[in-house]
Amino acid sequence: MQTNNKLSFIAQTIISQLGGMGKLTSMISAWNFKEEEKPDGISFRFKGSKIANYVKITCVSDLYVMEFMLISAKKGECKAGEKYEDVYWDMLVNFFEDYTKLRLSL
């Protein structure tokens, strides 16, 4: 995992808009943070949802694209979930919570 100070400005901004690294790791046990390039963004795994356990968020022209997946190492499967395009920064948490049924804050 890359530390906050080694992530690009866009990746750090996305994490901040989701509530910060601390909230992500404590609320949904987020891990395996990976900076995405071309388009810029971040992806990570998380626990607690039967619908998805991976999200990739990329920035395209000041709007975001959120892609969810359900990865099962035991079954060797990777099922694509929903893909949301043209997401504004202030809608990231709502889209995440609505789709995964997980909470990012108390």
PLY file of the C-alpha trace (Angstrom):
ply
format ascii 1.0
element vertex 106
property float x
property float y
property float z
element edge 105
property int vertex1
property int vertex2
end_header
0.00 0.00 0.00
1.23 3.44 -0.81
1.22 5.95 1.97
-0.80 9.15 1.76
2.24 11.30 1.02
3.22 9.13 -1.96
-0.21 9.21 -3.61
-0.97 11.75 -6.32
-3.00 14.83 -5.55
-6.08 13.35 -7.26
-5.84 10.05 -5.34
-5.44 11.94 -2.04
-8.38 14.17 -2.93
-10.66 11.19 -3.64
-9.71 9.55 -0.34
-10.39 12.82 1.46
-13.78 13.18 -0.24
-14.72 9.68 0.96
-13.96 10.69 4.54
-10.21 10.09 4.79
-7.92 7.09 5.07
-8.73 6.63 8.77
-12.47 6.35 8.20
-12.05 4.04 5.22
-9.84 1.64 7.12
-11.89 1.70 10.32
-15.43 1.71 8.88
-15.05 -0.74 5.97
-11.61 -2.30 6.59
-10.34 -0.80 3.33
-6.98 -2.12 2.14
-4.84 -2.62 -0.94
-5.00 1.03 -2.00
-3.63 1.44 -5.52
-3.14 4.64 -7.44
-4.71 4.51 -10.91
-3.16 6.27 -13.87
-4.69 7.40 -17.16
-7.27 8.35 -16.02
-6.04 9.33 -12.58
-7.72 7.90 -9.52
-7.59 5.27 -6.79
-8.80 1.72 -6.28
-9.06 -0.35 -3.12
-10.58 -3.46 -1.61
-12.93 -3.44 1.38
-14.87 -5.84 3.58
-18.43 -6.16 4.78
-20.53 -6.19 1.61
-21.91 -9.18 -0.29
-22.51 -6.95 -3.31
-18.99 -5.59 -3.89
-15.56 -5.67 -2.26
-13.56 -3.56 -4.75
-14.01 -0.07 -6.10
-12.09 1.94 -8.65
-12.71 5.68 -8.76
-11.20 7.70 -11.58
-11.35 11.38 -12.45
-12.42 12.36 -15.95
-12.86 16.08 -16.70
-13.71 17.14 -13.13
-16.24 14.31 -12.76
-15.71 10.82 -11.41
-16.34 7.31 -12.66
-17.00 4.64 -9.99
-16.66 0.97 -10.89
-17.56 -1.77 -8.41
-16.57 -5.44 -8.48
-17.01 -8.53 -6.36
-13.77 -10.48 -6.19
-13.67 -14.03 -4.78
-10.20 -15.53 -4.45
-11.64 -18.83 -3.21
-13.84 -19.26 -6.28
-11.38 -17.57 -8.61
-14.08 -15.19 -9.78
-14.27 -11.50 -10.48
-17.79 -10.24 -11.16
-18.24 -6.75 -12.54
-20.80 -4.69 -10.68
-22.27 -1.29 -11.39
-20.41 1.47 -13.18
-21.48 5.03 -12.45
-20.30 7.84 -14.71
-20.48 11.62 -14.32
-20.42 11.48 -10.51
-19.80 14.80 -8.74
-17.38 14.87 -5.80
-20.12 15.43 -3.25
-22.00 12.33 -4.48
-19.14 9.83 -3.99
-20.14 8.79 -0.46
-23.83 8.44 -1.38
-23.09 6.28 -4.42
-20.72 4.10 -2.38
-23.14 3.67 0.53
-26.20 3.11 -1.66
-24.54 0.43 -3.77
-22.56 -1.48 -1.12
-25.02 -0.95 1.77
-22.01 -0.03 3.94
-21.66 3.18 5.97
-18.60 5.42 5.72
-19.50 7.43 8.81
-21.32 6.95 12.11
0 1
1 2
2 3
3 4
4 5
5 6
6 7
7 8
8 9
9 10
10 11
11 12
12 13
13 14
14 15
15 16
16 17
17 18
18 19
19 20
20 21
21 22
22 23
23 24
24 25
25 26
26 27
27 28
28 29
29 30
30 31
31 32
32 33
33 34
34 35
35 36
36 37
37 38
38 39
39 40
40 41
41 42
42 43
43 44
44 45
45 46
46 47
47 48
48 49
49 50
50 51
51 52
52 53
53 54
54 55
55 56
56 57
57 58
58 59
59 60
60 61
61 62
62 63
63 64
64 65
65 66
66 67
67 68
68 69
69 70
70 71
71 72
72 73
73 74
74 75
75 76
76 77
77 78
78 79
79 80
80 81
81 82
82 83
83 84
84 85
85 86
86 87
87 88
88 89
89 90
90 91
91 92
92 93
93 94
94 95
95 96
96 97
97 98
98 99
99 100
100 101
101 102
102 103
103 104
104 105
